[in-house]
Amino acid sequence: MKQILLADDHSFIRLGLIQILKDEYPFVEITEVADGASLVNKVLQHNWDLVISDLDMPGMNGLEALEKIKLINPFLPVLILSIYPEELYAIRVLKAGAAGYMNKNAAPYELVTALQRISLGKKYITAEIAEKLLHHTDSNKKPHELLSNREFEIFKLLALGKSLTQIAEMLSLALTTISTHRGRIITKLHVTTNADLTRYAIAHNIIADI
C-alpha cells in the first residue's frame, strides 16, 4: 500500500489516523482532504491504493462520495469511518461498494486489521454485520431500512428539527425535491408529522434523545 487518500472534515481526526497509518506503513504517502467534493476530485486526478473516508462531511457526504467514486473507479477500495453504529450504515455502505465500515470508537488496532483485510482484496465487516447481511431481505427489514440513501439522510435531518428550506440548502437540492422526499419518507415509515419522525428516530437509536 503506497498511496492513501484520507477524507475527514476534522483535522485532529486526520492527524490521529495518519499516525496510525504511518506506524503500520512507514513509507506510505497520505493525501488529506476535508470534504466529499474534494475527495471525488482527487480520485479523478490520481490513482490511489486506498480511500479512507468519514461518513459525515460538509456538502457531499461520504456515502454520496462513495457512490461517485465507484462510478469513476469500481475497483478502488474505500473504507468508511463513522460515529454512527454499524446497524445504521454498514449495510448501506457495503451495498454501495465500500470495502468496509468502521465505527470511529473502535480501537486503533482494528483499523490496522481492516487495512490488512482490504489489502488482501477482502471486505472488513464484523461478525454481527455478516450475520445480518445473510438475512437482510425486504421481508425482515425495519421501515427505515427501506429508505433510499438520500431519503435516509433527509429523514435524519427532519428528525433533528431541520426545516425543508434548511435541508434544501444543506444538500444543494431544490425545495420541491426535499418536499417530495419527505412525502415518501412519511409513507414508508407509516407516520404523519415531523414530530413522529423524531420519535421514530429516537426509538430506533438513529438520533439521540433531544
N, C-alpha and C positions, 0 to 999 in steps of 0.2 A: 504494500500500500504506500504509494508515493505522494499523491496529491489529494487532499481532502478539502471540501468546501463546507464551511460551517456557517449556519444562519441562526441568529438569535438576536432579538432586539435589546437584550440586556448585556452590556459589556462585561459585567462581572461574571455572568454565566459563561460567556465565551471564554473568558480568562481561565476559569476553572476547568472547562472542557479541554482547552488547549494543553493545560498542564498534564491532565490525564493522558491525552493522546501522545504528547511528547515523551512521557515516561515509558509508554509502551512502544512507540515508533519514533525513536530519536531523530531520524532523518526525514520524517515526513514534512511536506510543505503544506501549510494550512492557510487558507484564504478565508477571511471573515466578511460577512455581510449582515445587515441589521433588519432586513425586511424581505418579504416574499418576492416583490418585483425585482429587486437586485439579485436575489437568488436565481431566478429564472434567467435573467440577463447573463449572469456568469456561466450558467450551464450552456447557453447559446454560444458563448465566446471561447469555451475551452473544454478539453476532455479531462474529466475527473475520475478518480478511482472510487470515491465515495462522497455522498452528501449526507450531512447531519443537520437536521432542521428542527427548530422549535415549531410547535403547532400554532400557538397564538403569536401572531406578529401584526404590526400595523399594516393597514391596507390589505394586500393579498395574504391570507393566512397560509400556514404550512400545508394544509390539505389541498387547497387550491393550487399552490405552487407545485406540489407533488403531481397532481393531475397534468399540469402543463409540462413538467419535466419528463413524464412518461411518454408524452407525445413527441418530445424532442429526442430523447434517448431512452428507449424502453428497457435497455439493459443496465442503465446506471443505477446502482443500489442506493437507496435512500432510507436512512434511519430517522424516524420521527421521535422527538422527545416532547414530553408534555407534563404539566402538573395534574392533568386530569387522570382519573382512574382508568385502568385498561378497559373495563367493561363499557366505557363510554365511547372510546375512539379506536381501540386496537383493531377491531374487525373492519371498521370503515377504512382505515389507512392501509391495511393489508389488502383489502379488496381493490383499493385504488392503485396498488402496485408497490407499496413500501416493502423494504426488506426486513423491517422490524419496527416495533413500537416499544418505547421505554418510558416509564414514569421518572421524572427528574429526581424523585426522592430515593431512587434506587442507589445502592452503594456503588462507589467508583469502579469496583472490580466487575460489576455487572455490565458496565459499558465496554470494558475490555472483552468480556465473554461474548457480548453481542457482536463486536467488531470481528472477533475470531471466527464466529459462525458465518457472518456475512462474507468475509474474505474467502470462505470455502464455497460460496455460492448458495448457502443455506439461509433460511429465514430465522430471525430471532423472535420467538414468542414464548410466553410462559406456558406451563402445563395447563393452567386454567383456561387460557385463551384457546389453546389447541383443542381442548375438550369441547369448548363452546362452538368452535368452528365446525366440529364434526356433526353437531346437532343444530346448526344455525339455518333453519328453514323458516319460510314466512309463517308457517302454522304455529310456531312457538316463539316468534319474536314479540317483544313488547311493542306497544303502539309507537313509541318514539324511535324504535329501531327501523320502522318502515319509512321514516322521513328520509328524503334525499339529503346529501351532504349540505347543500345550500339551505334547505328547509330546516335542518337541524341547527345550523348556525343562527338563522333568523329566530328560530324558536328560543334559543338560549338568550338572545338579546331582548326579545319580547318579555321573557320571564324575568329578566333583570330590570324591567321597567322602562326600557328604551322605547321612544315613540317611533312610529313608522318613518317620520322625516329624519330622525337621528340615524336610524338603521340605513336608510337610503344613502345618507351622506357617508356613513362609515364604510359601506360596502360599494360605494360608487355605482349604485343602481337607481333606476327610476322609481319614484314613489309608487306608481301603479304596479310595478313588478313586485315590490315588497308587499303591497296590499294583496296581490294575487297569491303570493306565497303564504301569507297569514291565513287566508281563507282555506288553503289546502291543509295547513298545519292544524287549524281548528277542527277540520273534518276528520283528519287522520287520528287525532288524539281524543276525539269524542268529547270536546269541551266547548264552551260558549264564549268566555271572556278572557281577557289578558290575565285577570286575577286567577282564573282557572289554570292558565298556563303556568303561572308562578307556583301555584300549589302543586301542580303535577311535577314540575321540575325539582322542587324541594323534596317531594315524596320519593322521587327516584334518584336522589343524590346527584342531580345534574347541575344544580347550583346550591350554594349554601343557604341556610335559612336566613332570610333578610327581614 
